[in-house]
Amino acid sequence: MTQNLEQALATIVVTFQQYCHQSGDKHKLCQAELKELLRKELPTWTPTEFRECDYDKLMSALDTNKDCEVDFEEYVHSLARLCLFCHEHFRDCRPEPPCPQ
């Protein structure tokens, strides 16, 4: 019997693969694929009033290596941040100050 976390991890991988295959690169999401993934897979979390410039800003925030695509690592990091945001314990916690350099 598959456990909940195993199912969740499999879903994360399969969902990414389902959307990144649409434009040819099976390892990255272009902005159109990311937009479709958000609209279809997170419909209650993606505001209907999202404008194209909002998707541009989101893409820019997720695309940490600035190659104009979201690879699997960037996708997983964004999901982890989303989980942190949604977790009640972390929702009211103050962010730690940045590390001194």
C-alpha positions in Angstrom: 0.0 0.0 0.0 1.4 3.4 -1.0 1.7 5.9 1.8 0.3 9.5 1.5 3.8 11.1 1.3 4.8 8.7 -1.4 1.7 9.5 -3.4 2.3 13.2 -2.9 5.8 13.0 -4.2 4.8 10.9 -7.2 2.1 13.5 -8.0 4.6 16.3 -7.8 6.8 14.6 -10.4 4.0 13.4 -12.7 2.4 16.9 -12.7 5.6 18.6 -13.7 6.2 16.0 -16.4 2.7 16.4 -17.7 3.1 20.1 -18.3 6.7 20.4 -19.4 6.2 18.0 -22.3 3.8 20.3 -24.1 6.4 22.6 -25.7 9.1 20.1 -26.3 11.6 20.4 -23.4 10.8 17.6 -21.0 13.0 19.1 -18.3 11.7 22.7 -18.0 8.4 24.7 -17.9 8.1 27.7 -20.2 5.9 30.5 -19.0 2.9 29.3 -20.9 3.2 25.8 -19.4 3.7 27.3 -15.9 0.6 29.4 -16.4 -1.5 26.4 -17.5 -0.2 24.3 -14.6 -1.2 27.0 -12.1 -4.6 27.6 -13.6 -5.5 23.9 -13.9 -3.7 22.4 -10.8 -4.1 25.2 -8.3 -7.3 26.9 -9.5 -8.4 28.1 -6.1 -4.9 29.5 -5.3 -4.4 31.3 -8.6 -6.5 34.5 -8.6 -8.8 34.9 -11.5 -7.7 38.6 -11.8 -4.1 37.5 -12.4 -2.8 39.5 -15.3 -0.1 38.6 -17.8 2.3 40.9 -15.9 1.5 39.0 -12.7 2.6 35.8 -14.4 5.7 37.6 -15.6 6.6 38.5 -12.1 5.9 35.0 -10.8 8.0 33.5 -13.5 10.8 35.9 -12.7 10.7 35.0 -9.0 10.6 31.2 -9.7 13.3 31.3 -12.4 16.3 31.6 -10.1 18.9 30.9 -12.8 17.2 33.4 -15.2 17.0 31.1 -18.2 13.4 32.1 -18.8 12.2 28.6 -17.8 11.4 26.8 -14.6 13.3 23.6 -14.2 12.3 20.8 -11.8 14.5 22.1 -8.9 13.0 25.6 -9.2 9.5 24.0 -9.3 10.2 21.9 -6.2 11.6 24.9 -4.3 8.5 26.9 -5.2 6.2 24.1 -3.9 8.3 23.9 -0.7 7.8 27.7 -0.2 4.1 27.2 -0.8 3.9 24.5 1.8 5.7 26.7 4.3 3.3 29.5 3.6 0.3 27.2 4.1 1.5 25.5 7.2 -0.2 27.2 10.2 2.8 26.9 12.4 4.9 29.0 10.0 2.2 31.4 8.9 2.5 33.6 11.9 6.3 33.2 12.5 8.5 36.2 11.9 11.1 35.5 9.3 14.6 35.2 10.5 16.9 38.1 9.8 19.3 37.6 6.9 22.6 36.1 7.6 25.5 38.6 7.8 28.0 38.2 5.1 
